[in-house]
Amino acid sequence: MDIRRYKDSIRTLAYIVLLTAINYFIPFLSMAVMILWPVPIVYLVQKKESNGVIGVVIIAALINAFLFGTVMGLMTIIGFGFVGFIIGNVIKEGLSPFKTLIVAVIAVTISQLLIFYVASGMLNLNYQTLLQQAVQNLSGDQQSLEQIITTQMNLIKKISIITDEQLEKRNISSSSIKLYLKNGKIFNHHVNVFKGNPKNPLSENEYVEKFKKCANFGIKKFNQSQLNELYEKILNLEKIKDISKLTRMFS
């Protein structure tokens, strides 16, 4: 077997896996990778017949799924693989730059819709149910929501914010508050570094309590045991092999 016949395919596979690894391990380069991902496929389309290119995309998808997870395998086929295949064939046909751009935009749009549809099925997300729950919650609590807003607006009218230039020069994280009561009493409180700052971090118990309080404002209501389970899963997110186990808790 003459391996030179397959050098373009091997080179393309190597580039795809390399770009996927960069996207996986260096997240802040993801935007650059998204732009470059289809390029190896576009290159291969100019060198090979369609059947050969499709075979390489499938092999790349299997490698990416094995090394980086099912989602990356999915991205390889209906993501940049699909986009690269379409753009490569358009260039091969010699279409004008404008037509190439139009086809590229359509291909990317179709690709994103396919990824959204397939990924939502893999993650077991029911968007219709989530939307209905949101509408029900908003409509059911409309009166209490109006009361909250009215109370907040009345409170805002009583608050005055004054900049302390000396305080800002010393520490931008510092703040002071004065509360004037109708009976003439004044309460003062000063904080050098606000809670949550790296210099004044939340304790683990405070993290848990804040998480539970925020969760109560969500569309889905959780009981105490569900909140504890959800918190543990999020806290150990990197250890979850199947993310759908987490997303199912929200559906």
Secondary structure, 3 states (H helix, E strand, C coil): CCHHHHHHHHHHHHHHHHHHHHHHHCHHHHHHHHHHCCHHHHHHHHHCCHHHHHHHHHHHHHHHHHHHCHHHHHHHHHHHHHHHHHHHHHHHHCCCHHHHHHHHHHHHHHHHHHHHHHHHHHCCCCHHHHHHHHHHHHHHCHHHHHHHHHHHHHHHHCCCCCCCHHHHHHCCCCEEEEEECCCCCEEEEEECCCCCCCCCCCCHHHHHHHHHHHHCCCCCCCCHHHHHHHHHHHHCHHHCCCCHHHHHHHC
